[in-house]
């Protein structure tokens, strides 16, 4: 019984060490870009993505939004409070936000580009210039849930508003 337990504990320890080592070898910074075309006009999409007060009504996971200073807010998902700042807002084409909380294991900026789609509607491109500081979280972000997961949920929710 004891040797089996030692083997199991050894395998678990080895897995944890492997996750930490692989995570430490991965780059801290990443860039991901996704694009969708929606039937709404660029102006309608602009109003939706820049109305942070409206996030709880359409963004899955965002339960509430609290305004801080001009251009800064926090959103809460039921367990984590994340502080954001508006870096740039060029209506109706470009909205740039940054995670303004150094205590998180991740950070970075999102660039949301809005342009007219050739066949009508709006073309939305989200570019995440992210950084994941914690090696374990970096491993999980890269191999388990993926760097694009949040962008994909965001764009799917935005498409659901049409």
TACOR-V807643 format. One record per backbone hydrogen bond with DSSP energy under -1.0 kcal/mol. CO is the residue of the C=O (numbers start at 0). NH is the residue of the N-H. Records with the same first field share a line. If there is no record, write none. Layout:
CO->NH ; NH
//
This chain:
0->4
1->5
2->6
3->7
4->8
5->9
6->10
7->11
8->12
9->13
10->14
11->15
12->16
13->17
14->18
15->19
16->20
17->21
18->22
19->23
20->24
21->25
27->131
29->129
31->127
33->125
35->123
37->121
40->44
41->45
42->46
43->47
44->48
45->49
49->51
50->53
51->54
53->56
54->57 ; 58
58->61
63->75
65->73
68->71
70->85
71->67
72->83
73->65
74->81
75->62 ; 63
79->76
81->74
82->99
83->72
84->97
87->95
89->92 ; 93
92->113
93->89
94->111
95->86 ; 87
96->109
97->84
100->103
104->132
106->130
107->98
108->128
109->96
110->126
111->94
112->124
114->122
116->119
120->116
121->37
122->114
123->35
124->112
125->33
126->110
127->31
128->108
129->29
130->106
133->137
134->138
135->139
136->140
137->141
138->142
139->143 ; 144
145->148
147->151
148->152
149->153
150->154
151->155
152->156
153->157
154->158
155->159
157->160
158->161
//
